[in-house]
Amino acid sequence: FTSGLRRISLDDVCKPLKISKKTLYKYFGKKEDLVRSSFLGFFNRIEIEIAEIVDKYQNPVEQLWYASDIAIKKLSEINPTFIKELKQYHQNTYIEIVEIRNNFVRKMVGKNISSGIELGYFRKEIPIEFISEVFSNELLQLTQKMASRETHFEPILIKSLIEYHVRGIASPLGQEAVLQHFKN
């Protein structure tokens, strides 16, 4: 995703793969199918990396923090022209991808909050669905703006949003985890 979509020809895709256009068309009937598949693969790899973070860190504050590192790294790899052209020329794919991403983030944040409540890091009275929805919407809006460079790409914005979120729902144990994280 390092260049614009319009600049990428099927020849550009086929050459490094050492396949013919005929072979490419066998699997992808049109360019939009290839774009869709590429994005879905891209997000699937992100989901796998985030699942590994959740398995590695039991602390839900650390899970959010390290998952944000993955998001920041992946966002930095996307050329803003690519996103703009995806919106403009492949609207159906763009809408589908945004929906898939929204659902994934909402689900991940909901699980994180539930786990955090069970482990005592987050307050028990939190309306999980509502907080998950609000945080997910804010995060997705910010990352979309950063990916398309409507907002200057500043990783500190994502980190600040996560800190804001965690401090708002944290129990005393969660507040201590935040302070400990910043000490390290």
C-alpha positions as CSV (number, residue, x, y, z in Angstrom):
1,F,0.0,0.0,0.0
2,T,2.9,2.3,-0.6
3,S,1.7,3.9,-3.8
4,G,-1.6,5.1,-5.3
5,L,-4.1,2.6,-6.5
6,R,-4.5,4.2,-10.0
7,R,-0.8,4.0,-10.6
8,I,-0.7,0.2,-10.0
9,S,-1.4,-1.7,-13.1
10,L,-2.1,-5.4,-13.3
11,D,1.3,-5.7,-15.0
12,D,2.9,-4.2,-11.9
13,V,1.2,-6.9,-9.8
14,C,2.0,-9.8,-12.2
15,K,5.7,-9.0,-12.8
16,P,7.1,-9.6,-9.3
17,L,4.8,-12.6,-8.8
18,K,6.0,-14.0,-12.2
19,I,2.5,-14.8,-13.4
20,S,0.5,-13.8,-16.4
21,K,-2.5,-11.5,-16.4
22,K,-4.5,-14.5,-17.5
23,T,-3.5,-16.3,-14.3
24,L,-4.3,-13.2,-12.2
25,Y,-7.8,-12.9,-13.8
26,K,-8.4,-16.6,-13.0
27,Y,-8.3,-15.7,-9.3
28,F,-9.4,-12.0,-9.5
29,G,-12.1,-11.2,-12.1
30,K,-11.4,-7.4,-11.8
31,K,-9.0,-5.0,-10.1
32,E,-11.6,-4.3,-7.3
33,D,-11.5,-8.0,-6.4
34,L,-7.7,-7.9,-6.1
35,V,-7.9,-4.6,-4.0
36,R,-10.5,-6.1,-1.7
37,S,-8.5,-9.3,-1.2
38,S,-5.3,-7.4,-0.6
39,F,-6.9,-5.2,2.1
40,L,-8.7,-8.1,3.7
41,G,-5.3,-9.9,3.9
42,F,-3.7,-6.8,5.3
43,F,-6.3,-6.5,8.1
44,N,-6.2,-10.3,8.7
45,R,-2.4,-10.0,9.5
46,I,-3.2,-7.1,11.9
47,E,-5.8,-9.2,13.6
48,I,-3.3,-12.1,14.0
49,E,-0.7,-9.7,15.5
50,I,-3.2,-8.3,17.9
51,A,-4.3,-11.7,19.0
52,E,-0.7,-12.5,19.7
53,I,-0.5,-9.4,21.9
54,V,-3.6,-10.5,23.8
55,D,-2.0,-13.9,24.4
56,K,1.3,-12.5,25.4
57,Y,0.1,-9.9,27.9
58,Q,-2.6,-10.6,30.5
59,N,-2.7,-7.0,31.7
60,P,-5.5,-5.3,29.6
61,V,-3.7,-1.9,29.8
62,E,-0.6,-3.4,28.2
63,Q,-2.7,-5.2,25.6
64,L,-4.2,-1.8,24.5
65,W,-0.8,-0.1,24.6
66,Y,1.0,-2.8,22.5
67,A,-1.9,-3.2,20.1
68,S,-1.7,0.5,19.4
69,D,2.0,0.0,18.5
70,I,0.9,-2.4,15.8
71,A,-1.8,0.0,14.5
72,I,0.7,2.9,14.4
73,K,3.2,0.7,12.5
74,K,0.6,-0.4,10.0
75,L,-0.8,3.1,9.5
76,S,2.7,4.4,8.7
77,E,2.9,1.8,5.8
78,I,-0.2,3.2,4.0
79,N,0.2,5.8,1.4
80,P,-2.6,8.4,1.9
81,T,-3.2,8.5,-1.9
82,F,-4.0,4.8,-1.7
83,I,-6.8,5.5,0.8
84,K,-8.1,8.5,-1.1
85,E,-8.3,6.5,-4.3
86,L,-9.8,3.5,-2.6
87,K,-12.7,5.9,-1.4
88,Q,-13.0,7.5,-4.8
89,Y,-12.7,4.5,-7.2
90,H,-13.6,1.5,-5.1
91,Q,-16.4,2.8,-2.8
92,N,-18.0,-0.6,-2.2
93,T,-14.7,-2.1,-1.1
94,Y,-13.9,0.9,1.0
95,I,-17.2,0.7,2.8
96,E,-16.9,-3.0,3.4
97,I,-13.3,-2.6,4.8
98,V,-14.4,0.2,7.1
99,E,-17.2,-2.0,8.4
100,I,-15.0,-5.0,8.9
101,R,-12.4,-2.9,10.7
102,N,-15.2,-1.2,12.9
103,N,-16.5,-4.6,13.9
104,F,-13.1,-6.0,14.7
105,V,-12.1,-3.0,16.8
106,R,-15.4,-2.9,18.7
107,K,-15.2,-6.6,19.4
108,M,-11.5,-6.4,20.5
109,V,-12.2,-3.4,22.8
110,G,-15.2,-5.1,24.3
111,K,-13.2,-8.2,25.1
112,N,-10.4,-6.0,26.5
113,I,-12.9,-4.2,28.8
114,S,-14.6,-7.4,29.9
115,S,-11.2,-8.9,30.7
116,G,-10.1,-5.7,32.5
117,I,-13.2,-5.8,34.7
118,E,-12.7,-9.5,35.5
119,L,-9.1,-8.9,36.4
120,G,-9.9,-5.7,38.4
121,Y,-8.1,-3.2,36.1
122,F,-11.3,-1.5,35.0
123,R,-14.3,-0.4,37.1
124,K,-17.2,-2.9,37.4
125,E,-20.1,-0.4,36.6
126,I,-18.8,0.3,33.1
127,P,-21.4,-0.1,30.3
128,I,-19.1,-2.3,28.2
129,E,-21.0,-2.1,24.9
130,F,-21.4,1.7,25.1
131,I,-17.8,2.4,26.1
132,S,-16.5,-0.1,23.5
133,E,-18.6,1.7,20.8
134,V,-17.5,5.2,21.8
135,F,-13.8,4.3,22.0
136,S,-13.9,2.3,18.8
137,N,-15.5,5.2,16.9
138,E,-13.0,7.7,18.2
139,L,-10.1,5.4,17.4
140,L,-11.4,4.6,13.9
141,Q,-12.1,8.2,13.1
142,L,-8.6,9.2,14.2
143,T,-6.9,6.4,12.3
144,Q,-8.9,7.0,9.1
145,K,-7.9,10.7,9.2
146,M,-4.3,9.8,9.8
147,A,-4.2,7.1,7.1
148,S,-5.6,9.5,4.5
149,R,-3.4,12.3,6.0
150,E,-6.4,14.5,6.7
151,T,-4.7,14.8,10.1
152,H,-0.9,14.9,10.4
153,F,0.4,11.4,11.1
154,E,1.3,11.6,14.8
155,P,1.5,8.4,16.7
156,I,1.2,10.3,20.0
157,L,-2.5,11.0,19.1
158,I,-3.3,7.3,19.2
159,K,-1.3,6.9,22.4
160,S,-3.1,9.9,23.9
161,L,-6.5,8.5,23.0
162,I,-5.7,5.1,24.6
163,E,-4.4,6.8,27.7
164,Y,-7.6,8.9,27.9
165,H,-9.7,5.8,27.5
166,V,-7.9,3.7,30.1
167,R,-7.7,6.5,32.7
168,G,-11.5,7.0,32.2
169,I,-12.4,3.4,32.9
170,A,-9.6,2.3,35.2
171,S,-10.0,1.1,38.8
172,P,-7.3,2.0,41.3
173,L,-5.4,-1.1,40.1
174,G,-5.7,0.0,36.5
175,Q,-4.5,3.6,37.4
176,E,-1.5,2.0,39.0
177,A,-0.9,-0.1,35.8
178,V,-1.0,3.1,33.7
179,L,1.5,4.9,36.1
180,Q,3.7,1.8,36.0
181,H,3.7,1.7,32.3
182,F,4.8,5.3,32.0
183,K,7.6,4.6,34.5
184,N,8.9,1.9,32.2
